[in-house]
Amino acid sequence: MVRSGRRSERAARTSVWLEGGDRRGGRGGGQPSGLDRQRITEATVRLLDAEGLARFSMRRLAAELNVTAMSVYWYVDTKDDLLELALDAAFGGLALPDPAADEDWRDQLRTLAREYRTLLVRHPWLSALAGSFLNIGPNALSFSRAVQQVVRRTGLPEHELTGAISAVFQFVYGYGTIEGHFHARVAVTGMTPDEYHRHAMREVTRSPDAAEVVQGSTRIMEARGGDTVEEMLERDFAFALDLLVAGIEAMVARSRD
């Protein structure tokens, strides 16, 4: 799970969650244009989903809300603050298991991994922001807390818990990021994922240098099975996750020995 990154050296602020207190009601002296921080954050998420991070701007957001850019700045100090709010709002869409429930830790770990993967695919812009901010908003912290509680139940020694968390959720981060980018690329072409996959495989084999590698990959994919891109992605993810769970089980057994 990617948890933090360095902000630009020009920025003295570390996180919207640490600076300036709660600004949901604006700076005071009235609320311009009937806005509030929640409405602005929801519009930001919609724009990021529709147009991507590269095209997002405060002017574009203001136009979406039918207000001036200065009206938006009444509720946030910087664009980064708004992106951080959008990031945590997206984490609020996760369905987290109850660590106290009578459920095997393996099933709960798989649930958390699948939820995180789905989040990354649904919001392709999220992975870049998750690697840029501290991720200490309430929803991100709820996710981190659930992960820690479930991984503690594996039986791993205390000093191995962070390694297990990294193994599982860095894998999910990478897998979900690539999958999200794939779907975003497909959407631009107007093809279905299966059409795009067939087209890409045909085109890449036109390169003599790539043909041998692609042929080897084709044989591996045929052995793996799956008639559609969705089935192939799901099968690979499930097996990779099983490998990680088996690795945790093996490390637990080794620590007991």
KOLDOLO-191038 format. One record per residue (C-alpha): residue number from 0; residue in one letter; chain; x, y, z. Coordinates in nm, 3 decimals, padded with zeros to 5 digits. Layout:
# residues N
{k:NUM, r:a, c:A, x:X, y:Y, z:Z}
...
END
This chain:
# residues 257
{k:0, r:m, c:A, x:00.000, y:00.000, z:00.000}
{k:1, r:v, c:A, x:00.156, y:00.330, z:-00.106}
{k:2, r:r, c:A, x:00.126, y:00.554, z:00.194}
{k:3, r:s, c:A, x:00.330, y:00.870, z:00.142}
{k:4, r:g, c:A, x:00.545, y:01.076, z:-00.090}
{k:5, r:r, c:A, x:00.737, y:01.401, z:-00.088}
{k:6, r:r, c:A, x:00.548, y:01.714, z:-00.177}
{k:7, r:s, c:A, x:00.710, y:01.980, z:-00.390}
{k:8, r:e, c:A, x:00.991, y:02.166, z:-00.217}
{k:9, r:r, c:A, x:00.807, y:02.490, z:-00.282}
{k:10, r:a, c:A, x:00.519, y:02.380, z:-00.063}
{k:11, r:a, c:A, x:00.552, y:02.433, z:00.311}
{k:12, r:r, c:A, x:00.218, y:02.265, z:00.374}
{k:13, r:t, c:A, x:00.225, y:01.892, z:00.448}
{k:14, r:s, c:A, x:-00.141, y:01.793, z:00.439}
{k:15, r:v, c:A, x:-00.482, y:01.955, z:00.421}
{k:16, r:w, c:A, x:-00.567, y:01.741, z:00.725}
{k:17, r:l, c:A, x:-00.294, y:01.911, z:00.930}
{k:18, r:e, c:A, x:-00.338, y:02.271, z:00.817}
{k:19, r:g, c:A, x:-00.598, y:02.530, z:00.900}
{k:20, r:g, c:A, x:-00.854, y:02.314, z:01.075}
{k:21, r:d, c:A, x:-01.196, y:02.236, z:00.931}
{k:22, r:r, c:A, x:-01.283, y:02.468, z:00.645}
{k:23, r:r, c:A, x:-01.602, y:02.299, z:00.532}
{k:24, r:g, c:A, x:-01.797, y:02.616, z:00.590}
{k:25, r:g, c:A, x:-01.551, y:02.840, z:00.412}
{k:26, r:r, c:A, x:-01.335, y:03.117, z:00.552}
{k:27, r:g, c:A, x:-01.617, y:03.294, z:00.727}
{k:28, r:g, c:A, x:-01.827, y:03.593, z:00.636}
{k:29, r:g, c:A, x:-02.076, y:03.402, z:00.425}
{k:30, r:q, c:A, x:-02.068, y:03.121, z:00.174}
{k:31, r:p, c:A, x:-02.027, y:03.239, z:-00.185}
{k:32, r:s, c:A, x:-02.238, y:03.078, z:-00.456}
{k:33, r:g, c:A, x:-02.400, y:02.831, z:-00.215}
{k:34, r:l, c:A, x:-02.095, y:02.607, z:-00.223}
{k:35, r:d, c:A, x:-01.955, y:02.385, z:00.047}
{k:36, r:r, c:A, x:-01.643, y:02.172, z:00.069}
{k:37, r:q, c:A, x:-01.830, y:01.845, z:00.017}
{k:38, r:r, c:A, x:-01.994, y:01.965, z:-00.304}
{k:39, r:i, c:A, x:-01.660, y:02.090, z:-00.435}
{k:40, r:t, c:A, x:-01.487, y:01.762, z:-00.349}
{k:41, r:e, c:A, x:-01.759, y:01.553, z:-00.515}
{k:42, r:a, c:A, x:-01.731, y:01.762, z:-00.832}
{k:43, r:t, c:A, x:-01.353, y:01.718, z:-00.825}
{k:44, r:v, c:A, x:-01.386, y:01.340, z:-00.811}
{k:45, r:r, c:A, x:-01.633, y:01.344, z:-01.101}
{k:46, r:l, c:A, x:-01.402, y:01.558, z:-01.313}
{k:47, r:l, c:A, x:-01.098, y:01.346, z:-01.237}
{k:48, r:d, c:A, x:-01.290, y:01.032, z:-01.331}
{k:49, r:a, c:A, x:-01.416, y:01.187, z:-01.653}
{k:50, r:e, c:A, x:-01.108, y:01.376, z:-01.774}
{k:51, r:g, c:A, x:-00.807, y:01.255, z:-01.578}
{k:52, r:l, c:A, x:-00.552, y:01.422, z:-01.357}
{k:53, r:a, c:A, x:-00.355, y:01.592, z:-01.636}
{k:54, r:r, c:A, x:-00.656, y:01.797, z:-01.753}
{k:55, r:f, c:A, x:-00.780, y:01.893, z:-01.409}
{k:56, r:s, c:A, x:-00.755, y:02.259, z:-01.311}
{k:57, r:m, c:A, x:-00.925, y:02.494, z:-01.069}
{k:58, r:r, c:A, x:-01.067, y:02.689, z:-01.362}
{k:59, r:r, c:A, x:-01.213, y:02.371, z:-01.511}
{k:60, r:l, c:A, x:-01.364, y:02.283, z:-01.173}
{k:61, r:a, c:A, x:-01.510, y:02.631, z:-01.132}
{k:62, r:a, c:A, x:-01.671, y:02.605, z:-01.474}
{k:63, r:e, c:A, x:-01.820, y:02.268, z:-01.379}
{k:64, r:l, c:A, x:-01.968, y:02.426, z:-01.066}
{k:65, r:n, c:A, x:-02.072, y:02.739, z:-01.257}
{k:66, r:v, c:A, x:-01.880, y:02.967, z:-01.020}
{k:67, r:t, c:A, x:-01.559, y:03.168, z:-01.032}
{k:68, r:a, c:A, x:-01.227, y:03.013, z:-00.940}
{k:69, r:m, c:A, x:-01.202, y:03.251, z:-00.644}
{k:70, r:s, c:A, x:-01.522, y:03.102, z:-00.504}
{k:71, r:v, c:A, x:-01.351, y:02.763, z:-00.490}
{k:72, r:y, c:A, x:-01.050, y:02.913, z:-00.311}
{k:73, r:w, c:A, x:-01.289, y:03.027, z:-00.040}
{k:74, r:y, c:A, x:-01.295, y:02.664, z:00.076}
{k:75, r:v, c:A, x:-00.944, y:02.538, z:-00.007}
{k:76, r:d, c:A, x:-00.610, y:02.716, z:-00.016}
{k:77, r:t, c:A, x:-00.446, y:02.523, z:-00.300}
{k:78, r:k, c:A, x:-00.518, y:02.280, z:-00.579}
{k:79, r:d, c:A, x:-00.316, y:02.019, z:-00.389}
{k:80, r:d, c:A, x:-00.549, y:02.056, z:-00.092}
{k:81, r:l, c:A, x:-00.845, y:01.984, z:-00.316}
{k:82, r:l, c:A, x:-00.677, y:01.682, z:-00.474}
{k:83, r:e, c:A, x:-00.600, y:01.547, z:-00.129}
{k:84, r:l, c:A, x:-00.964, y:01.585, z:-00.030}
{k:85, r:a, c:A, x:-01.071, y:01.405, z:-00.349}
{k:86, r:l, c:A, x:-00.825, y:01.125, z:-00.276}
{k:87, r:d, c:A, x:-00.971, y:01.061, z:00.068}
{k:88, r:a, c:A, x:-01.327, y:01.089, z:-00.064}
{k:89, r:a, c:A, x:-01.248, y:00.808, z:-00.308}
{k:90, r:f, c:A, x:-01.117, y:00.592, z:-00.023}
{k:91, r:g, c:A, x:-01.458, y:00.641, z:00.137}
{k:92, r:g, c:A, x:-01.602, y:00.410, z:-00.130}
{k:93, r:l, c:A, x:-01.422, y:00.105, z:00.010}
{k:94, r:a, c:A, x:-01.633, y:-00.165, z:00.175}
{k:95, r:l, c:A, x:-01.413, y:-00.272, z:00.466}
{k:96, r:p, c:A, x:-01.449, y:-00.604, z:00.649}
{k:97, r:d, c:A, x:-01.501, y:-00.607, z:01.024}
{k:98, r:p, c:A, x:-01.176, y:-00.737, z:01.178}
{k:99, r:a, c:A, x:-01.371, y:-00.843, z:01.486}
{k:100, r:a, c:A, x:-01.608, y:-01.064, z:01.283}
{k:101, r:d, c:A, x:-01.581, y:-01.444, z:01.299}
{k:102, r:e, c:A, x:-01.411, y:-01.467, z:00.962}
{k:103, r:d, c:A, x:-01.080, y:-01.613, z:00.852}
{k:104, r:w, c:A, x:-00.802, y:-01.357, z:00.809}
{k:105, r:r, c:A, x:-00.731, y:-01.498, z:00.460}
{k:106, r:d, c:A, x:-01.081, y:-01.414, z:00.340}
{k:107, r:q, c:A, x:-01.065, y:-01.067, z:00.495}
{k:108, r:l, c:A, x:-00.724, y:-01.000, z:00.342}
{k:109, r:r, c:A, x:-00.856, y:-01.102, z:00.001}
{k:110, r:t, c:A, x:-01.156, y:-00.871, z:00.052}
{k:111, r:l, c:A, x:-00.930, y:-00.576, z:00.133}
{k:112, r:a, c:A, x:-00.706, y:-00.651, z:-00.164}
{k:113, r:r, c:A, x:-00.999, y:-00.675, z:-00.404}
{k:114, r:e, c:A, x:-01.156, y:-00.356, z:-00.272}
{k:115, r:y, c:A, x:-00.828, y:-00.167, z:-00.318}
{k:116, r:r, c:A, x:-00.783, y:-00.305, z:-00.668}
{k:117, r:t, c:A, x:-01.138, y:-00.203, z:-00.763}
{k:118, r:l, c:A, x:-01.075, y:00.146, z:-00.625}
{k:119, r:l, c:A, x:-00.759, y:00.189, z:-00.834}
{k:120, r:v, c:A, x:-00.933, y:00.070, z:-01.150}
{k:121, r:r, c:A, x:-01.242, y:00.284, z:-01.092}
{k:122, r:h, c:A, x:-01.030, y:00.596, z:-01.035}
{k:123, r:p, c:A, x:-00.715, y:00.572, z:-01.254}
{k:124, r:w, c:A, x:-00.595, y:00.910, z:-01.119}
{k:125, r:l, c:A, x:-00.586, y:00.779, z:-00.763}
{k:126, r:s, c:A, x:-00.256, y:00.589, z:-00.781}
{k:127, r:a, c:A, x:-00.056, y:00.902, z:-00.862}
{k:128, r:l, c:A, x:-00.212, y:01.093, z:-00.574}
{k:129, r:a, c:A, x:-00.177, y:00.805, z:-00.329}
{k:130, r:g, c:A, x:00.197, y:00.820, z:-00.393}
{k:131, r:s, c:A, x:00.211, y:01.197, z:-00.348}
{k:132, r:f, c:A, x:00.026, y:01.269, z:-00.024}
{k:133, r:l, c:A, x:00.046, y:01.153, z:00.334}
{k:134, r:n, c:A, x:-00.288, y:00.969, z:00.313}
{k:135, r:i, c:A, x:-00.402, y:01.063, z:00.662}
{k:136, r:g, c:A, x:-00.760, y:01.157, z:00.581}
{k:137, r:p, c:A, x:-01.029, y:00.973, z:00.781}
{k:138, r:n, c:A, x:-01.120, y:00.728, z:00.505}
{k:139, r:a, c:A, x:-00.760, y:00.639, z:00.419}
{k:140, r:l, c:A, x:-00.687, y:00.589, z:00.789}
{k:141, r:s, c:A, x:-00.987, y:00.357, z:00.822}
{k:142, r:f, c:A, x:-00.849, y:00.148, z:00.537}
{k:143, r:s, c:A, x:-00.499, y:00.141, z:00.687}
{k:144, r:r, c:A, x:-00.641, y:00.047, z:01.028}
{k:145, r:a, c:A, x:-00.840, y:-00.242, z:00.880}
{k:146, r:v, c:A, x:-00.532, y:-00.367, z:00.694}
{k:147, r:q, c:A, x:-00.321, y:-00.359, z:01.008}
{k:148, r:q, c:A, x:-00.585, y:-00.535, z:01.216}
{k:149, r:v, c:A, x:-00.630, y:-00.815, z:00.963}
{k:150, r:v, c:A, x:-00.258, y:-00.870, z:00.907}
{k:151, r:r, c:A, x:-00.200, y:-00.885, z:01.283}
{k:152, r:r, c:A, x:-00.433, y:-01.184, z:01.292}
{k:153, r:t, c:A, x:-00.210, y:-01.382, z:01.055}
{k:154, r:g, c:A, x:00.020, y:-01.484, z:01.339}
{k:155, r:l, c:A, x:00.326, y:-01.318, z:01.192}
{k:156, r:p, c:A, x:00.576, y:-01.172, z:01.441}
{k:157, r:e, c:A, x:00.543, y:-00.799, z:01.502}
{k:158, r:h, c:A, x:00.860, y:-00.715, z:01.312}
{k:159, r:e, c:A, x:00.732, y:-00.887, z:00.993}
{k:160, r:l, c:A, x:00.392, y:-00.719, z:00.972}
{k:161, r:t, c:A, x:00.500, y:-00.420, z:00.761}
{k:162, r:g, c:A, x:00.672, y:-00.651, z:00.514}
{k:163, r:a, c:A, x:00.356, y:-00.855, z:00.473}
{k:164, r:i, c:A, x:00.147, y:-00.541, z:00.426}
{k:165, r:s, c:A, x:00.391, y:-00.414, z:00.164}
{k:166, r:a, c:A, x:00.400, y:-00.746, z:-00.021}
{k:167, r:v, c:A, x:00.023, y:-00.762, z:-00.057}
{k:168, r:f, c:A, x:-00.074, y:-00.401, z:-00.105}
{k:169, r:q, c:A, x:00.220, y:-00.286, z:-00.313}
{k:170, r:f, c:A, x:00.129, y:-00.573, z:-00.544}
{k:171, r:v, c:A, x:-00.235, y:-00.461, z:-00.552}
{k:172, r:y, c:A, x:-00.127, y:-00.100, z:-00.608}
{k:173, r:g, c:A, x:00.081, y:-00.199, z:-00.910}
{k:174, r:y, c:A, x:-00.175, y:-00.438, z:-01.051}
{k:175, r:g, c:A, x:-00.466, y:-00.199, z:-01.007}
{k:176, r:t, c:A, x:-00.268, y:00.094, z:-01.148}
{k:177, r:i, c:A, x:-00.176, y:-00.092, z:-01.466}
{k:178, r:e, c:A, x:-00.528, y:-00.229, z:-01.503}
{k:179, r:g, c:A, x:-00.677, y:00.117, z:-01.455}
{k:180, r:h, c:A, x:-00.444, y:00.267, z:-01.715}
{k:181, r:f, c:A, x:-00.533, y:-00.014, z:-01.957}
{k:182, r:h, c:A, x:-00.905, y:00.058, z:-01.929}
{k:183, r:a, c:A, x:-00.847, y:00.432, z:-01.965}
{k:184, r:r, c:A, x:-00.644, y:00.369, z:-02.281}
{k:185, r:v, c:A, x:-00.913, y:00.139, z:-02.419}
{k:186, r:a, c:A, x:-01.183, y:00.398, z:-02.355}
{k:187, r:v, c:A, x:-01.002, y:00.648, z:-02.576}
{k:188, r:t, c:A, x:-00.995, y:00.405, z:-02.871}
{k:189, r:g, c:A, x:-01.367, y:00.333, z:-02.863}
{k:190, r:m, c:A, x:-01.292, y:-00.040, z:-02.868}
{k:191, r:t, c:A, x:-01.393, y:-00.299, z:-02.614}
{k:192, r:p, c:A, x:-01.112, y:-00.437, z:-02.393}
{k:193, r:d, c:A, x:-01.117, y:-00.764, z:-02.591}
{k:194, r:e, c:A, x:-01.100, y:-00.583, z:-02.927}
{k:195, r:y, c:A, x:-00.815, y:-00.365, z:-02.805}
{k:196, r:h, c:A, x:-00.624, y:-00.667, z:-02.673}
{k:197, r:r, c:A, x:-00.652, y:-00.851, z:-03.006}
{k:198, r:h, c:A, x:-00.553, y:-00.537, z:-03.196}
{k:199, r:a, c:A, x:-00.251, y:-00.476, z:-02.973}
{k:200, r:m, c:A, x:-00.132, y:-00.836, z:-03.002}
{k:201, r:r, c:A, x:-00.155, y:-00.818, z:-03.382}
{k:202, r:e, c:A, x:00.031, y:-00.489, z:-03.402}
{k:203, r:v, c:A, x:00.311, y:-00.579, z:-03.164}
{k:204, r:t, c:A, x:00.396, y:-00.899, z:-03.353}
{k:205, r:r, c:A, x:00.484, y:-00.683, z:-03.654}
{k:206, r:s, c:A, x:00.806, y:-00.598, z:-03.473}
{k:207, r:p, c:A, x:01.063, y:-00.878, z:-03.531}
{k:208, r:d, c:A, x:01.231, y:-00.802, z:-03.199}
{k:209, r:a, c:A, x:00.904, y:-00.836, z:-03.012}
{k:210, r:a, c:A, x:00.759, y:-01.134, z:-03.196}
{k:211, r:e, c:A, x:00.951, y:-01.402, z:-03.006}
{k:212, r:v, c:A, x:00.864, y:-01.259, z:-02.667}
{k:213, r:v, c:A, x:00.501, y:-01.211, z:-02.765}
{k:214, r:q, c:A, x:00.474, y:-01.568, z:-02.893}
{k:215, r:g, c:A, x:00.610, y:-01.693, z:-02.562}
{k:216, r:s, c:A, x:00.362, y:-01.475, z:-02.376}
{k:217, r:t, c:A, x:00.079, y:-01.606, z:-02.594}
{k:218, r:r, c:A, x:00.162, y:-01.965, z:-02.503}
{k:219, r:i, c:A, x:00.170, y:-01.874, z:-02.134}
{k:220, r:m, c:A, x:-00.165, y:-01.695, z:-02.160}
{k:221, r:e, c:A, x:-00.322, y:-01.987, z:-02.344}
{k:222, r:a, c:A, x:-00.204, y:-02.225, z:-02.072}
{k:223, r:r, c:A, x:-00.342, y:-01.989, z:-01.808}
{k:224, r:g, c:A, x:-00.685, y:-01.983, z:-01.973}
{k:225, r:g, c:A, x:-00.951, y:-01.713, z:-01.993}
{k:226, r:d, c:A, x:-01.155, y:-01.619, z:-02.297}
{k:227, r:t, c:A, x:-01.184, y:-01.248, z:-02.222}
{k:228, r:v, c:A, x:-00.954, y:-00.977, z:-02.088}
{k:229, r:e, c:A, x:-01.167, y:-00.957, z:-01.775}
{k:230, r:e, c:A, x:-01.129, y:-01.330, z:-01.712}
{k:231, r:m, c:A, x:-00.754, y:-01.318, z:-01.771}
{k:232, r:l, c:A, x:-00.706, y:-01.023, z:-01.537}
{k:233, r:e, c:A, x:-00.920, y:-01.183, z:-01.268}
{k:234, r:r, c:A, x:-00.744, y:-01.520, z:-01.293}
{k:235, r:d, c:A, x:-00.399, y:-01.366, z:-01.269}
{k:236, r:f, c:A, x:-00.497, y:-01.146, z:-00.977}
{k:237, r:a, c:A, x:-00.657, y:-01.431, z:-00.784}
{k:238, r:f, c:A, x:-00.357, y:-01.661, z:-00.833}
{k:239, r:a, c:A, x:-00.103, y:-01.393, z:-00.742}
{k:240, r:l, c:A, x:-00.302, y:-01.317, z:-00.428}
{k:241, r:d, c:A, x:-00.309, y:-01.687, z:-00.342}
{k:242, r:l, c:A, x:00.069, y:-01.695, z:-00.377}
{k:243, r:l, c:A, x:00.103, y:-01.407, z:-00.132}
{k:244, r:v, c:A, x:-00.134, y:-01.566, z:00.119}
{k:245, r:a, c:A, x:00.058, y:-01.893, z:00.091}
{k:246, r:g, c:A, x:00.380, y:-01.700, z:00.150}
{k:247, r:i, c:A, x:00.239, y:-01.546, z:00.468}
{k:248, r:e, c:A, x:00.130, y:-01.890, z:00.586}
{k:249, r:a, c:A, x:00.477, y:-02.028, z:00.518}
{k:250, r:m, c:A, x:00.643, y:-01.744, z:00.709}
{k:251, r:v, c:A, x:00.409, y:-01.793, z:01.003}
{k:252, r:a, c:A, x:00.497, y:-02.163, z:01.012}
{k:253, r:r, c:A, x:00.868, y:-02.084, z:00.991}
{k:254, r:s, c:A, x:00.848, y:-01.837, z:01.277}
{k:255, r:r, c:A, x:00.676, y:-02.097, z:01.494}
{k:256, r:d, c:A, x:00.942, y:-02.356, z:01.414}
END
